[in-house]
Amino acid sequence: MITSKELQTGGTVAIVGAGPAGATLARLLQTKGFSVKVFERDASPTSRPQGGSLDLRKESGQRAVDRAGLSEIFRRASRSEAKAFKMLDSEGGVHPAGGAETHKEAGPEIDRGDLRQLLLDSLAPGTVAWGHLVKDVYPEADGRWRLEFAKQGPVTADLVVGADGVGSRVRHRLTSIRPRYIGLTMLSANIRQYLWRGSEIAELVGEGSVMFASGGKTIFVQRCSHDLILLYYSMAVAEDWPISQGFALDDTKAVLESIFAAYRDWSPKVMTMLTQVEGKFQRWPLSVMPPNYRWETRPGLAIVGDSAHAMPPFTGKGVNLALLDALELADGLTAEPIAAVTAAVQAFEMSMQERTLKEIGECLEVGRNIYGIDLDFGRS
Ligand SMILES: Cc1cc2nc3c(=O)[nH]c(=O)nc-3n(C[C@H](O)[C@H](O)[C@H](O)COP(=O)(O)OP(=O)(O)OC[C@H]3O[C@@H](n4cnc5c(N)ncnc54)[C@H](O)[C@@H]3O)c2cc1C
């Protein structure tokens, strides 16, 4: 059985996915001398919009960024003033649950694309193989794992880490438990820039974010970098919406009609203010890993971030937990005394599962309170 020292000095680590978890893990392992390759399905870092802004918490996301030696770059790319948060009702009045407040634990905000880019920039040239969609991973007779790609020839590695998000192609080798769609899809779009300058919404949002909430629905308005304001609508729709309704996501008129229908009981003034969008809509179907998930460790295989414990963004912690996973796994693989890789992965998995089960519970509680989502995992 390979030890972590052998992995560090002569082995190979293959990471599937160059999202926040995969890129952070690659950085942390590379700084310790591991040979790491990341396989990412996107054709390039900019081939797909990465979504809005995230806050990095002190004890998780920021800790990983610090240990990766990137705190100064993070400080320059992030916005402390963006922590401000208000909750309003569907008329634009103060929400009964509390008006203006800043999340106590909130850290500086950074756009998801900027976070990913600063992590990617820290990697040795050629670390990420772009345009590599992993179809599956297979155990080899010698204890290594083989990655099969949609287009390229196979690659083997001593340790494969699935950091490939909610639709992970690695996870099924560890457990048959899969994330479940919660019945809610977030739709996002940018407010037209020329409209928001000096407007009521710009004044409301300031440098931070505002959540309008009423009747199990929300519209989240978020100030991002690059002079953008992003809107997220919560839509109680089927997972394959809008295709199941017979139209495509780039049919902006049809999407807006669906939004108006979903929010028909909201104040027309608020809805007019919150639907002046430009560009294409993005959809984010929300899933959660059932809270009873656990698995037996398999030599040479691990999963981190959303591939291990996808959860809806209700508590705003997903990326923080993903970065903490990367940190804890990297720490385990470089800890003294030197352990077998399997033992290091097992210790990491136990800690990660315990930590995230609690987080999933809290997240589901918020989902119940705000959106009335009550999932019965006994029937899944
Ligand atoms: C609408 C929305 C808002 C959110 N807001 C917040 C927030 O405010 N705060 C917060 O902490 N979290 C938030 N999250 C959650 C956060 O985005 C995720 O927890 C985080 O991105 C997880 O990082 P990850 O690296 O594990 O996975 P991902 O970010 O999903 O990255 C996975 C990577 O793997 C690649 N990949 C996937 N499949 C393959 C394959 N087969 N082969 C090769 N590559 C593959 C993908 O292209 C991607 O680059 C939000 C999520 C959503 C949907």
The ligand as an ORCA input file, in Angstrom:
! r2SCAN-3c Opt
* xyz 0 1
  C     -26.820     29.698     -7.389
  C     -25.701     29.320     -6.452
  C     -25.221     30.232     -5.540
  C     -24.199     29.881     -4.649
  N     -23.772     30.782     -3.733
  C     -22.830     30.416     -2.832
  C     -22.374     31.336     -1.831
  O     -22.829     32.483     -1.747
  N     -21.411     30.920     -0.954
  C     -20.881     29.663     -1.023
  O     -20.001     29.324     -0.190
  N     -21.290     28.762     -1.947
  C     -22.237     29.110     -2.843
  N     -22.652     28.226     -3.770
  C     -22.063     26.873     -3.777
  C     -20.700     26.880     -4.438
  O     -20.773     27.463     -5.717
  C     -20.205     25.440     -4.549
  O     -20.271     24.835     -3.272
  C     -18.755     25.398     -5.034
  O     -18.670     25.915     -6.337
  C     -18.239     23.962     -4.995
  O     -16.955     23.912     -5.557
  P     -16.437     22.565     -6.220
  O     -15.071     22.875     -6.720
  O     -16.626     21.430     -5.283
  O     -17.430     22.251     -7.439
  P     -17.761     23.114     -8.735
  O     -17.672     24.558     -8.468
  O     -19.035     22.559     -9.242
  O     -16.592     22.734     -9.747
  C     -16.545     21.490    -10.381
  C     -15.604     21.586    -11.596
  O     -15.505     20.291    -12.180
  C     -15.712     20.373    -13.581
  N     -16.285     19.085    -14.008
  C     -17.520     18.606    -13.742
  N     -17.686     17.387    -14.276
  C     -16.514     17.074    -14.878
  C     -16.063     15.933    -15.596
  N     -16.859     14.873    -15.762
  N     -14.809     15.944    -16.116
  C     -13.989     17.020    -15.923
  N     -14.374     18.137    -15.245
  C     -15.610     18.152    -14.722
  C     -16.669     21.552    -13.747
  O     -16.613     22.092    -15.046
  C     -16.144     22.523    -12.674
  O     -15.091     23.322    -13.170
  C     -23.659     28.572     -4.692
  C     -24.123     27.647     -5.626
  C     -25.132     28.009     -6.490
  C     -25.644     26.989     -7.494
*
